[in-house]
């Protein structure tokens, strides 16, 4: 009676970035558990009487936010009933999506599953901002970092972030920007003067905005902008300079009236 649970990736904001394989599963689904950052256009296009969409987004500022335990319960309940269950997550399902908790529960009940990869936010945001995350002479490696809590990173790790030539991509950090840039600029002995920053709001959507700055001037950028729309993503590294050469997305906007970048 049990069918597979299919984890599929919706990609970042642009609904056209979802993969063909993900769409094929979505078309066949009966129950779809949807995360908060999934494009509404995807839901609108595939909503009909054949499938039920259950919105299980997490948002600490709203009463309707779902706990991970509750999401697990819903997932298991429909799978055991033999429904064709799709777990639809924004970006890529394997990058900062809490997929492991759900996989553990499926294993407990011997429920088979499949994981369909997709475009994670960092890849989408960088591409639509015209920033190659690696490039000869700029960066040979890239790191994806979640900084919902900057204090979870110890002193030596912050020093490593300052010293490295890798491209750094910070997820889930928009409410902690000031603390993050404070930690990246606090130790003058290691401070990298060639480090640049791009803050990308609403990546891959018509509302996308790109703001750039030298790392040492980021606090002024934050003060000038006051707040950034969620979701936003931060890229740090020498490679950010390429945005000014290769930006192509029609709604890309650089805040430079205060000479943050020069």
N, C-alpha and C positions, 0 to 999 in steps of 0.2 A: 504493500500500500504506500509506503514512504517513497517519495520522489527525491531527487536531488534538491538541495538549496544552492542557488546560483548567486555568487557574489559578483556583481558587475560594477564597473567604474563608469560614472557619468562624465568624467573629465571636468575641467574647470568651467567657467561661466558660459562659454560659447556652446550652445546645444549641438552644433554640428561636429564637435570634437569627440563625441561618443563613438565607440568603435562599431563596426558592422556586426561583429559577433555579439556584443552587448545588446544591440538592437534586436537581433534574432531571438535572444532569450526573453527580452522584454515583451516582444510580440506574443510569445507563447505563454507568458506568465498568467497566474491566477491571483496571486497575492504579491504585492510589492511593498517592502518596507523601505521608506525613503528618508535619507538624511537631510539636514537643514539646508545645506549648500548646493543641493542638486538644482539645476536650472529648471524653473517653472515651465519653460517651453517644452522640455522633454515630457513632463507630466501631462501637459495640455494635449500634446500630440498623440499620446498613447492611452489617454483616459477613455474607457468605454465600459459597457456593461459586463464584459468578459473578465475584467480584472479589478481588483480592489487595491487602492493605494492607501497605505497607512503611514502617516507622517510621524516619524519617531525621532525628530531632531533634538539635539541637546542644546539648551540655552539657559545658562545659569540665571539670566535676568527675567525669565518667563516661567509662570506657573505650569505651562503646558509642556515644559521640558521633560523628556523621558529619561529615566535612569537606565544604565546599562543592564541591570537585572531585569527590568521590565521588557526591554528590547529582546533579551534572550528568551524570556517566557513566551512572547508573541511568536518569535521565530520557531521555537520548538513546537508550540501548539499547532501551528498551521502545517508544519512539516509532518508531524505525526498523523495529521488528518489526511495526508496524501495530496496536499495542494502543491501546485507548481509555484514554489516560493522564490522570489528574487529579492536579494538584499542590495539596494541601490545606494551607492555611496558617492559623494563628490570626489573629484580628482581621481586618484588611483587608490584602489581598495587596500593596497599594502603599505601605503605611506601615511602614517599618523592617523589611521582610521579606527583604531581599537578593534581591528578584525580578530585578534587572537582570542579575546574573551568569548566571541561568538563561535569561533572554531572549537574552542575547548568544550562548550556546551553541546555542539553537534556531535563531537566525538563521544561524549558521555552517553548519548542516546543512539550511537551507531548510525547517525543520519549522514548519508553521502553528500558531498558538496563539490562544487567546482569554483575556481577563482579566475575571473576574467580580468586581465590587466587593462589599464587605461592611461590617460595622460594626467600626470599629477600637476598640481597647481604651479610648482616651480618651473616645470618644463613649459607649460602654457604661458605663464606670465613672462618668462624670459623671451620666448619666441615672439610674442606679440609686442614686446618692448624693444625688439631688435638687439637683444643681449645674448650672444652665445655664452653658455655657462663655462665652456672651456675653449681656449684658442691659443695657438702657438704664440709665445711671447707674453701672454697675459695670465693664463691659469691652466694647469695640467690636470687639476682635480677639482671636484665640487663636493661640498658637504651640505646635507639637509639637516637642519637643527630645529627642534621645537623648543620655544622659549616662553611658554605660557607662564612659567615661573623662573625668572632670571636667577634666583638664588639656588636653583637646582644645579647650576654649573659652578664648579669650584674655581678657586683663584688660578690654579695652574692651567685649567682649560681656557679661561678668559685670556691669559697670556698667550696661549697657543693660537687662539683666534686672532689676536692682534699681530702675531709674528708671521702667521702662515701666508703663503701666496695663493692658497686655494680660494676659490669662490665660495662664499658662505651664503646660504639661503635660510632665512629665519621664518618659520611658520608660527602662526598663532601667537603673535607677539605685539599686536598693534596697541594694546593697552599698556604695554611695558616699554615703549620705545625710549623714553627718556632714561630709564634705568639701564637699558641695554647699551645705549650710546655712551652713557656715563661710565660703564664698566669697560667699554672698548677704548676709551680715551683717557682713563684715569692714570694709567701708568706710563709716564712720559719716556721712561727708559726703553720701552718696547714699541712705542707708538709708530705705526706705519703711515708716513705722510702721503704715500701713493694710494691709500685706500679710499675708494669712492663708495657711495651708497645710492641705491635706487629703492624708493618706496613705491610699490605698485598697487593702486586701488582697483578693485573690481576687475581684475585681469581678464582679458579676452572678451569682455562685454562692451556694449556701446558706451558704458559709463567709465571705461578704463581711463585712469590718469597715472602718469609717471612723474615722480618728483626725484630730482637728483641733487647730490651735494657731496662735498668732501666730508669725510668722516668727522673731522675736527669742527665742522660747521653745522652738524646735524641738529644740535640743540636749537639753533636759531631757526632752522627749517621747521622743526616741530612747533616752536613758539609761533611762527608766522602762520602755519597751516591750522594750528589749534587742535584739530582732530582729523582723523582719517577714517574713511568709510570701511566697514567690514564687509567682506574679507579683504585684507591687505597683506602683502607679502614683502619682505625686505631682502634685497641682494646687496652683499658687501664684497668689494674687491676691485682691483685695478680694471677688471673687464667691463665695469659699468660705463666707462668712457665710450665704449662702442655703441651705446644707445644713441649717441648724438650723430653717429655716422650711419647707422643701419635702421633707425626707427622707421616703421612703415605703416603701422596701424593708424587709420585716419583720425582717431580721437585721442591719440597720444599727446600728452601735454607736459611740458617741462617747466617747473617753477624756477625761473632764473632772474626775476626782477630784483632780487637782493644779492645777486652774484654769489649764490651758494656754491656754485660749481667752479667759479674762476678765482 
